[in-house]
Amino acid sequence: MVVPTVVLAALPQSRVQILDGGMGVLLPKLGMPKDPILWSARALVEEKYHPIVVQAHRAFIDAGATAIIANNYGVIPGYLRKANLEAEAPRLAALAGQLAREAAGPKGGGVLVIGSLPPLIDSYRVDLVMPEAEAVSWYAMLARAMAPFVDLFVCETMSCPAEAASALKGLKEGDPDGKAWVCFAVDSEGKCRDGTPFNVAVRQLSASSHVSGVGVNCCIPEAVELAVATLDTDPQASAFASSVERVVYANSYPKEHNEGMKFSTETLDDEDVRKDLTAEHYAESAKKWANRSTLPFTFVGGCCGILPHHIKLVTACLKPK
Ligand SMILES: [Zn+2]
C-alpha cells in the first residue's frame, strides 16, 4: 500500500525512531586494538573482545537507540581474505547477530536488531563492487547466518544501485521472508558513487517486495538534504519512499573522505573525525531530517564517528520527554 506523503508529513514527531551510531570508531575507544586489516571484525575474531561489542551496543541503547546494527560490517571477503579467515565468515556473522541480540534483549522486546549487508570488498569503492553471482552467494550466506538473531537487515553504505540489487538478491535467497532497508553512501553532492541520482536509485528499489526502508548512510550530514530533495521532484520515487521507512545515519568523516574514490580504508585513520561536527551540530541536522515537510525521516542515527554522546543529544531533541 502506498501511503500518501501528506499523511506521513502530518504525523507527530514521535514517529521517528532512534538508530545507533558507528561501532568502528567506538570499539577501539573501549579497548579493541586498532586493526587496519580486520577493522571492527577484530572484536568478533578474538573472544576476549566480545564483551566490548555488547558494551558498545548497550552504550547506544542507553543513549536512546531503539534500533541497533549488528557488528558484522567487517565480516566481508575483502577483509577476511587478508587474514585467511574467509571460511569463518558464517560463524562470525552469526556471532555478531548473537552479541547484538544479547545487548538488545529478546525479539519483540522494544529494541530492533538489524543485520548488516555491507559492501563486500571495500566501502565507497564503486570500482570494486563484486561481480553479481559471487556477491549474491556472499549476501545469501550473511542473511542465512544472521536471520535467527535479527529483526531485519540493512543493505548499507551501498555505492550504487547494482551493489544494492546484489544484496537484495542474496537476502531473498538466504532469508526468503526477510526485509531490508537499503541505504546509499552518497557523495558530497548527494549522488550514488557511480553518479546515479538518489531518486533514480530509490525508484529502482520499488520493484522489490523485500525493501522496507530507503535512505542514506555514511555520508557527510550536509549531503543528506541534497540526496533526499531529489525525491520531491520524482513522483514515483517519492510515492515509494513514502510507503516505507526513511532512514538516515550520516558520518563524521572529513569531506575529502566522502568524495569520489579518494577514500580508501588503506589510508584511513578511523578516528580522524571532524572536530567541527559536535553533538550539537549533529543533533541540529537530525532535527531537520526528522521534521522535513515532505518525506520526513523515520529512523535517524549515526554512522562512522557518531558516538553515544551524539545519539544521546539526538534522542533528547527528537524524543523530548
Ligand atoms: Zn560509516
Residues whose N, C-alpha, C, O or C-beta is under 5 A from the ligand:
A	BS01	ZN	C218 N251 C303 C304
